[in-house]
Amino acid sequence: MNTGNEQFVLFGFKGSGSAAIEAALEWAGLPYRMVRTASWAKGSSLDKLAAINPLKQIPTLVLPDGTVLSESAAILIHLGLTCPKAGLLPGEPSARARCLRALVYIAANCYSAVSVTDFPQRWTASTDESAQQAVRQAARAQLHHHWGVFSDVFAPGVEQASSAATFLSGLRTDGSDQPGAVDLLAAVVSKWSGTRAYLKAHRPGFLALLERIEAHPRVAPVFARHWP
Ligand SMILES: N[C@@H](CCC(=O)N[C@@H](CS)C(=O)NCC(=O)O)C(=O)O
């Protein structure tokens, strides 16, 4: 798709995964134009989205050269690598490797399970409402388990009061402490399907970390737009 200008074009919707990409573009100082659409928002520009991403999923980002990027983790990694000053990814290779693992973990294990809870009818041949509800419930339990494991692996010690873990991206090599791409994606994807309520009961330290991310001045304005 040739956008006809030198702007990024982001397909997204209020309360969706496009929130993470909006924040990343803003941190990187990259001007972008929004196309507000979603597969559940009938009458929107869904045909335009379908033409570039047949899955009709958001976020989908069109780069100024016309390249289409879908998959939130891929978009964040691309922006992190091409705009290093935005601080989306750590510069230090081991820390960056951990962040890449965490980003792909969220996409593969959490975002995918959210999709099953949202559209259980896609995951059973049964048209019976109770069968679909059973799929939704199982996906929800698996999603919550995946977040518990995420917390244990990527924020170890966060349940201890003495934990120094401020953000998931870890301390910068210059000693500064800022959220990065993993923080953005974790804060957004954990908004859905009862994840925050589960974490409140089972990983309160990790929930507090997510709330710190949301409250950070680089993140809060975007979250206020999406979840006023
Ligand atoms: N694997 C994709 C999943 C994106 C996704 O599921 N987005 C949701 C909105 S938050 C969507 O557009 N769902 C519409 C559908 O599947 O019909 C990613 O990581 O970005």
The ligand as an SDF file (V2000), in Angstrom:
LIG
                    3D

 20 19  0  0  0  0  0  0  0  0999 V2000
   -0.9890  -11.7990   16.8430 N   0  0  0  0  0  0  0  0  0  0  0  0
   -1.5470  -10.4740   16.8060 C   0  0  0  0  0  0  0  0  0  0  0  0
   -2.9130  -10.4860   17.4640 C   0  0  0  0  0  0  0  0  0  0  0  0
   -3.6580   -9.1940   17.2400 C   0  0  0  0  0  0  0  0  0  0  0  0
   -5.1040   -9.2840   17.6730 C   0  0  0  0  0  0  0  0  0  0  0  0
   -5.6240  -10.3450   17.9990 O   0  0  0  0  0  0  0  0  0  0  0  0
   -5.7450   -8.1100   17.6840 N   0  0  0  0  0  0  0  0  0  0  0  0
   -7.1510   -8.0350   18.0140 C   0  0  0  0  0  0  0  0  0  0  0  0
   -7.4910   -6.6770   18.6480 C   0  0  0  0  0  0  0  0  0  0  0  0
   -6.6460   -6.3300   20.1680 S   0  0  0  0  0  0  0  0  0  0  0  0
   -7.9630   -8.1160   16.7530 C   0  0  0  0  0  0  0  0  0  0  0  0
   -7.7890   -7.3230   15.8600 O   0  0  0  0  0  0  0  0  0  0  0  0
   -8.8650   -9.1020   16.6890 N   0  0  0  0  0  0  0  0  0  0  0  0
   -9.8300   -9.1650   15.6370 C   0  0  0  0  0  0  0  0  0  0  0  0
  -10.0750  -10.5320   15.1040 C   0  0  0  0  0  0  0  0  0  0  0  0
   -9.2940  -11.4660   15.3520 O   0  0  0  0  0  0  0  0  0  0  0  0
  -11.0850  -10.6680   14.3970 O   0  0  0  0  0  0  0  0  0  0  0  0
   -0.6090   -9.4830   17.4940 C   0  0  0  0  0  0  0  0  0  0  0  0
    0.1910   -9.9230   18.3270 O   0  0  0  0  0  0  0  0  0  0  0  0
   -0.6380   -8.2780   17.2010 O   0  0  0  0  0  0  0  0  0  0  0  0
  1  2  1  0
  2  3  1  0
  2 18  1  0
  3  4  1  0
  4  5  1  0
  5  6  2  0
  5  7  1  0
  7  8  1  0
  8  9  1  0
  8 11  1  0
  9 10  1  0
 11 12  2  0
 11 13  1  0
 13 14  1  0
 14 15  1  0
 15 16  2  0
 15 17  1  0
 18 19  2  0
 18 20  1  0
M  END
$$$$
